[in-house]
């Protein structure tokens, strides 16, 4: 199965949330992603089906 995302891509959960950077190639149907929460770096695994390309909010 070809992956929709590659390391370095900016993504977010389909349900919303922070912009995250894809940190790994497709593994077990998902990716490890990294993001910042304040000054702390966070990292977690997400199934590819739950991710979408990041779309920046429109400025008013």
Secondary structure, DSSP 8 states (H G I E B T S, - for coil): ---S--TT-EEEETTEEEEEEE-S--BTTEEEEEEEETTEEEEEEEEGGGEEE-------
